[in-house]
Amino acid sequence: MNRPPPEESPLAALRDEIDGIDDAIHDLIMRRMALANRISETKRARGATGALLRPAREAAILRRLEARHAGPFPFPVIVRIWSEIMAATLVAEGGFAVSVFTLDDPGEESRFPDLARVHFGVEAPLLTARTESGVLRGVRDGKASLGVLPVPADAMSGDVGVSAEPWWLTLAVSDEERPMIVARLPWIDGAKSSAGKTRALVVAMTRPAPSGDDVSYLAVQSSDTISRDRIRSALAVTGIAVAGSVAWHDENGAPGRWQLIEVDGFVTEDDGRLGDFAERLGDDVGRIEVLGSYPRPPAPRRNR
């Protein structure tokens, strides 16, 4: 029997230990999938159909891992590993696909298919759509479980993803059951990936659930005379902090405008603060629509 030279024996023992760890990791992944299949079978027995993304649950898992993570192994890689595992579970449930807004000549801030692939894994079917409305239609019609869309920008800014009628306005004015914002990509800013600096929001035909640290979107129809600062102040008085906003005005001359307002916290349609906000602004505000929420990603961290 050939034995390694004496100086190699310690390395051989360490490599054997790593092999044992690899086997244990593989065993746990297979065990996790088996448990996920049992959950899926239980949901189907209760009448649920199709794969269901749960961003609040994913956020809880990643936040727990972030809190316990230590050592030199990069935490963004941990996020990538767990994203693959969780996405593979959705694919295994069946009926899971992602509709992605796609540009013919994407730049560093518009690589939406790359961003979707990084988050939803190598096994997830991606359906490309050349328009924002195409993404929404795919989700609404059930061809896709999720839609990946550009983070909204002001119509006059020239930013990537802005169309003549932005996708968030389509949601705001819809009187039918509509997709809602449920997640934001990527989970960690600053992580290196093929998606570059691309940022996106995810929509689905499900209502978001609170994760404990969330950001919500409100679409507010207002008069031309009301400023963003006035809206921000009126919301602040009710206890809702504004993180940012974008505006859209009908170039064909229809009176008034819409503002999409990003606010801190998990806000729903029955939140009493929205009624207080409307009363404070009176006739200057028309419809107020809650377009969804997403779990707030953590700030970039250094290994510890």
C-alpha positions as CSV (number, residue, x, y, z in Angstrom):
1,M,0.0,0.0,0.0
2,N,1.5,3.3,-1.0
3,R,1.7,5.8,1.8
4,P,2.3,9.5,1.4
5,P,5.7,10.8,2.6
6,P,5.7,11.7,6.3
7,E,5.6,15.4,5.5
8,E,2.4,14.9,3.6
9,S,0.5,13.0,6.3
10,P,-0.9,16.1,8.1
11,L,-2.2,17.5,4.8
12,A,-3.8,14.2,4.0
13,A,-5.6,14.2,7.3
14,L,-6.8,17.7,6.8
15,R,-8.1,16.8,3.3
16,D,-9.9,13.8,4.7
17,E,-11.6,16.1,7.2
18,I,-12.6,18.5,4.4
19,D,-14.0,15.5,2.4
20,G,-16.1,14.6,5.5
21,I,-17.4,18.1,5.8
22,D,-18.3,18.1,2.1
23,D,-20.3,14.9,2.5
24,A,-22.0,16.3,5.6
25,I,-23.0,19.5,3.6
26,H,-24.3,17.4,0.8
27,D,-26.3,15.2,3.2
28,L,-27.8,18.3,4.8
29,I,-28.8,19.8,1.4
30,M,-30.5,16.6,0.4
31,R,-32.3,16.5,3.8
32,R,-33.3,20.1,3.4
33,M,-34.8,19.4,0.0
34,A,-36.7,16.4,1.4
35,L,-38.2,18.6,4.1
36,A,-39.1,21.3,1.5
37,N,-40.9,18.6,-0.6
38,R,-42.9,17.6,2.5
39,I,-43.9,21.3,3.0
40,S,-44.9,21.5,-0.7
41,E,-47.0,18.3,-0.4
42,T,-48.7,19.7,2.6
43,K,-49.5,23.0,0.8
44,R,-50.9,21.1,-2.2
45,A,-53.1,19.0,0.2
46,R,-54.5,22.3,1.5
47,G,-55.3,23.5,-2.0
48,A,-52.3,25.7,-2.8
49,T,-51.0,25.6,-6.4
50,G,-47.7,26.5,-7.9
51,A,-44.5,27.6,-6.3
52,L,-44.7,30.5,-3.9
53,L,-41.9,32.9,-3.2
54,R,-41.7,34.1,0.4
55,P,-39.4,37.0,0.6
56,A,-40.0,37.6,4.3
57,R,-39.1,34.0,5.0
58,E,-35.9,34.3,2.9
59,A,-35.0,37.6,4.6
60,A,-35.4,35.9,8.0
61,I,-33.0,33.1,6.9
62,L,-30.4,35.4,5.5
63,R,-30.5,37.8,8.4
64,R,-30.1,34.9,10.8
65,L,-27.1,33.7,8.8
66,E,-25.6,37.2,8.7
67,A,-25.9,37.6,12.4
68,R,-24.0,34.3,13.1
69,H,-21.5,34.6,10.3
70,A,-17.8,34.9,11.2
71,G,-14.4,34.2,9.6
72,P,-12.8,35.0,6.3
73,F,-15.4,33.3,4.1
74,P,-17.2,36.2,2.2
75,F,-20.8,36.6,3.4
76,P,-22.0,37.6,-0.2
77,V,-21.0,34.1,-1.2
78,I,-23.1,32.6,1.6
79,V,-26.0,34.6,0.2
80,R,-25.4,33.3,-3.3
81,I,-25.3,29.7,-1.9
82,W,-28.5,30.0,0.0
83,S,-30.2,31.8,-2.9
84,E,-29.4,28.8,-5.1
85,I,-30.7,26.4,-2.5
86,M,-34.0,28.3,-1.9
87,A,-34.5,28.9,-5.7
88,A,-33.9,25.2,-6.4
89,T,-36.7,24.4,-3.9
90,L,-39.1,26.6,-5.8
91,V,-38.2,25.0,-9.1
92,A,-38.7,21.6,-7.6
93,E,-42.2,22.5,-6.5
94,G,-43.1,23.1,-10.2
95,G,-44.7,25.9,-12.1
96,F,-41.9,28.4,-11.2
97,A,-40.7,30.8,-13.8
98,V,-39.4,34.4,-13.8
99,S,-40.3,37.1,-16.3
100,V,-37.5,39.6,-16.8
101,F,-37.4,43.0,-18.4
102,T,-34.6,42.8,-21.0
103,L,-32.8,45.4,-23.1
104,D,-31.1,44.6,-26.4
105,D,-27.9,46.5,-25.4
106,P,-27.7,46.4,-21.6
107,G,-25.3,48.5,-19.6
108,E,-23.8,48.0,-16.2
109,E,-27.1,49.2,-14.6
110,S,-29.5,47.3,-16.8
111,R,-28.4,43.6,-16.7
112,F,-31.7,42.4,-15.5
113,P,-31.4,38.8,-16.7
114,D,-28.0,38.5,-15.1
115,L,-29.4,39.9,-11.8
116,A,-32.3,37.4,-11.9
117,R,-30.0,34.5,-12.6
118,V,-27.7,35.5,-9.7
119,H,-30.7,35.5,-7.3
120,F,-33.0,32.8,-8.6
121,G,-30.3,30.3,-9.5
122,V,-29.2,28.4,-12.5
123,E,-32.2,26.1,-12.6
124,A,-34.9,28.8,-12.7
125,P,-36.6,29.3,-16.1
126,L,-36.2,32.9,-17.2
127,L,-38.7,34.4,-19.6
128,T,-37.5,37.6,-21.3
129,A,-39.8,40.5,-22.0
130,R,-38.9,43.5,-24.1
131,T,-41.3,45.8,-22.3
132,E,-42.3,46.5,-18.7
133,S,-45.9,45.8,-19.6
134,G,-44.9,42.4,-21.0
135,V,-43.4,41.5,-17.7
136,L,-46.6,42.5,-15.8
137,R,-48.8,40.7,-18.3
138,G,-46.7,37.5,-17.9
139,V,-47.1,37.6,-14.1
140,R,-50.8,38.6,-14.2
141,D,-51.7,35.8,-16.7
142,G,-49.8,33.2,-14.7
143,K,-47.1,32.5,-17.3
144,A,-44.5,33.6,-14.7
145,S,-44.5,33.4,-10.9
146,L,-42.4,36.6,-10.6
147,G,-41.5,39.6,-12.6
148,V,-38.2,41.5,-12.5
149,L,-38.5,45.2,-13.3
150,P,-36.3,48.3,-13.1
151,V,-36.3,50.4,-10.0
152,P,-38.5,53.3,-10.8
153,A,-36.9,56.6,-11.8
154,D,-38.2,60.1,-12.7
155,A,-39.6,60.3,-16.2
156,M,-37.4,63.2,-17.0
157,S,-34.2,61.7,-15.6
158,G,-33.3,59.6,-18.6
159,D,-32.5,56.7,-16.3
160,V,-32.7,53.1,-17.5
161,G,-36.2,51.5,-17.4
162,V,-38.3,54.6,-17.7
163,S,-41.1,54.3,-20.2
164,A,-43.7,56.7,-21.5
165,E,-46.1,55.2,-18.8
166,P,-44.0,53.6,-16.1
167,W,-44.9,50.1,-14.9
168,W,-45.7,51.3,-11.4
169,L,-48.4,53.6,-12.8
170,T,-50.0,50.6,-14.6
171,L,-50.3,48.9,-11.2
172,A,-51.6,52.1,-9.5
173,V,-54.5,52.7,-12.0
174,S,-55.5,49.1,-12.4
175,D,-59.0,48.2,-11.1
176,E,-58.3,44.5,-11.4
177,E,-56.3,42.1,-9.3
178,R,-52.7,43.2,-9.9
179,P,-49.2,42.1,-9.1
180,M,-47.6,43.7,-6.1
181,I,-44.0,44.5,-5.2
182,V,-42.6,41.8,-3.0
183,A,-38.8,41.9,-3.1
184,R,-35.8,43.9,-4.2
185,L,-32.6,42.7,-5.9
186,P,-29.9,42.2,-5.1
187,W,-30.0,41.2,-1.4
188,I,-26.6,42.8,-0.7
189,D,-25.4,45.9,-2.4
190,G,-21.7,45.9,-3.4
191,A,-21.5,42.2,-4.0
192,K,-19.5,41.3,-7.1
193,S,-21.6,39.6,-9.8
194,S,-22.2,39.6,-13.6
195,A,-25.2,41.9,-13.0
196,G,-22.9,44.9,-12.3
197,K,-24.7,47.8,-10.6
198,T,-28.1,46.6,-11.7
199,R,-31.0,47.1,-9.2
200,A,-34.5,45.8,-9.6
201,L,-37.8,45.2,-7.9
202,V,-39.7,41.9,-8.0
203,V,-43.5,41.7,-8.4
204,A,-45.8,38.7,-7.9
205,M,-49.5,37.9,-7.7
206,T,-49.3,37.6,-3.9
207,R,-49.4,40.0,-1.1
208,P,-46.1,40.7,0.7
209,A,-45.7,39.7,4.3
210,P,-43.9,41.8,7.0
211,S,-40.3,40.7,7.6
212,G,-39.6,43.0,10.6
213,D,-37.6,45.6,8.6
214,D,-39.3,46.6,5.4
215,V,-39.7,49.3,2.8
216,S,-43.1,50.0,1.1
217,Y,-44.3,51.8,-2.0
218,L,-47.2,54.2,-2.2
219,A,-48.6,55.7,-5.4
220,V,-50.3,59.0,-4.8
221,Q,-52.4,60.9,-7.3
222,S,-52.0,64.6,-6.7
223,S,-52.7,68.1,-8.1
224,D,-49.9,69.8,-10.1
225,T,-49.5,72.4,-7.3
226,I,-48.5,70.0,-4.5
227,S,-44.8,69.6,-4.0
228,R,-42.8,66.5,-3.0
229,D,-41.7,68.3,0.2
230,R,-45.4,69.0,1.2
231,I,-46.2,65.3,0.7
232,R,-43.1,64.3,2.6
233,S,-44.1,66.6,5.5
234,A,-47.7,65.4,5.6
235,L,-46.6,61.8,5.7
236,A,-44.0,62.6,8.4
237,V,-46.7,64.1,10.6
238,T,-48.6,60.8,10.5
239,G,-45.5,58.8,11.4
240,I,-44.5,57.6,7.9
241,A,-40.9,58.4,6.9
242,V,-40.2,59.0,3.2
243,A,-37.1,57.4,1.8
244,G,-37.5,58.7,-1.8
245,S,-39.9,59.5,-4.5
246,V,-40.4,59.8,-8.3
247,A,-43.0,61.6,-10.3
248,W,-44.9,61.1,-13.5
249,H,-47.0,63.6,-15.5
250,D,-49.1,62.9,-18.5
251,E,-47.4,64.5,-21.4
252,N,-50.7,64.6,-23.3
253,G,-51.9,67.3,-20.9
254,A,-54.2,65.5,-18.5
255,P,-54.3,67.5,-15.2
256,G,-52.5,66.3,-12.1
257,R,-49.7,63.9,-11.7
258,W,-48.7,60.7,-9.9
259,Q,-46.0,60.3,-7.4
260,L,-44.4,57.0,-6.3
261,I,-43.2,57.3,-2.8
262,E,-40.8,54.9,-1.0
263,V,-41.4,54.8,2.7
264,D,-39.9,53.1,5.7
265,G,-41.9,50.2,7.3
266,F,-44.5,47.8,6.3
267,V,-47.6,49.7,5.1
268,T,-50.9,48.2,4.0
269,E,-54.2,49.6,2.5
270,D,-55.9,49.6,5.9
271,D,-53.2,51.6,7.6
272,G,-55.0,54.4,9.4
273,R,-52.1,56.8,8.8
274,L,-53.0,56.9,5.1
275,G,-56.4,58.3,6.0
276,D,-54.8,61.0,8.2
277,F,-52.4,61.8,5.3
278,A,-55.3,62.2,2.9
279,E,-57.3,64.4,5.3
280,R,-54.3,66.7,5.8
281,L,-53.9,67.4,2.0
282,G,-57.6,67.5,1.2
283,D,-58.5,68.0,-2.5
284,D,-54.8,68.1,-3.5
285,V,-54.7,64.3,-3.2
286,G,-56.8,61.8,-5.1
287,R,-56.1,58.1,-5.1
288,I,-53.6,56.5,-2.7
289,E,-52.6,53.0,-3.7
290,V,-50.2,50.7,-1.8
291,L,-48.1,48.9,-4.4
292,G,-46.3,46.5,-2.1
293,S,-43.3,46.1,0.2
294,Y,-39.9,44.4,0.3
295,P,-37.6,43.3,3.1
296,R,-34.9,45.8,3.6
297,P,-31.5,44.4,2.5
298,P,-28.6,44.7,5.0
299,A,-25.9,47.2,4.7
300,P,-22.6,45.9,3.2
301,R,-20.5,44.3,5.9
302,R,-17.0,43.4,6.6
303,N,-16.0,39.9,7.6
304,R,-15.4,39.5,11.3
